[in-house]
């Protein structure tokens, strides 16, 4: 069975059991490109429904939408917010028209769900119209960027939760390995000693810095342009609508910081916030990728590499070499980072390409930013669960390595002087004898002075205070993981 729907271009048959309509059908035919529907981003679907719900309430408040229709649209939007009908959002993530196809998909689904709640037939747009009622006082050009910004806030909030859990895992390894000395390296050459714990604490600290930078972007994402309509002049948006819709959206989303920009024409054309969001995601991805490259290097071997740490064996590493195990988890995270770096270029081009009063390329910006945030979150999760939590250290091997390292002579330099220390280091390299043995033979320092300088605390600059490490309670971790598990199920 089918129903006939009409628009300014003509008419189409629409399956009688679907909630979308003619605008969605045309978009599906026109943009059969990515083979990826917008419902792969539930955050965007939920955010759009929240915008439509806020608009219905604002239109009711200012008297341009009657209470009955406003209530039906409100209830239909709430169903979408609650996770229903997401399979009806079927337009492609890549689309022309600055997001109009997504906006109309939302308008049609909500309109037909509202008609269903009213006991009417799908397509009875005389009673509830996608354009005249669901889209009242709005344009794609103010609702789409608003929904995208909200969706980014939601997905980036979950990203920071996951990064906190990963930071905590690295911090826990920092505490576990706090007394294990190793040789530090600069430019891949032997440097002064440190502890494995200090190295892992550094990983934890760098993740904490990236969490802060991501959170710095949230206030920028809270600036909206609702009520701007087509280009920022507010045409077709009645007096009082902009103030009312923002007020309702704050309550619906639980985001009290939402506000309209001071210049709605500028806010409609400007996409600089998306460059900022892309930048912090790329920064976090690149730094996490660097950590993963370090983990791969430190675990290389097991016989002919660094061999300092052991990554968990999660799968066979070769189809031809028996017993080979590869660092597949860090490798996967590296690849996610490469994708994010490439997508950052996409965002840069797309933001620059906007012309005059509108940027037509926000759909690809939304696609790559939501993908980047989701992929980075999932990459951090698999790194934590399948790699970091199971890392072990080769203590005996590292103890032997530090004992034979000429780098320890740096700890004796304040007492020996640079030139004398350099002579001893050169002699140690040539003879294979230990620094301790040669310094003792030199006679400039007593055995007690040598032992004091070469103890673990002295060599590592002081083993760090574990009380300074970030630590999350098991209860808090369990709660965060439960929330992220639920989000992953929703995200497919």
Secondary structure, DSSP 8 states (H G I E B T S, - for coil): -EEEEEETTEEEEEETT-S--HHHHHHHHHT-SSS-BGGG-HHHHHHHHHHHHHHHHHHHHTTSS-HHHHHHHHHHHHHHHTTTTGGG--SBSS-STTTHHHHHHHHHHHHHHHHHHTT--TT-TTTS-IIIIITTT--HHHHHHHHHHHHHHHHHHHHHHHHHHHHHHHHHHHHHTTT-EEEEEETTEEEEEEEHHHHHHHHHHHHHHHHHHHHHHHHHHTEE-TT-TTTSS-TT--TTHHHHHHHHHHHHHT-TT-EE-S-HHHHHH--HHHHHHHHHHHHHHHHHHHHHHHHHHHT--SSSS--SEE----S---SSSTT----HHHHHHHHHHHHHHHHHHHHHHHHHT-BTTB-TTHHHHHHHHHHHHHHHHHHHHHHHHHTGGG-EE-HHHHHHHHHT-GGGGGGGHHHH-HHHHHHHHHHHHHH---HHHHHHHHTSS-HHHHHHHTSHHHHTTS---GGGS----HHHHHHHHHHHHHHHHHH-
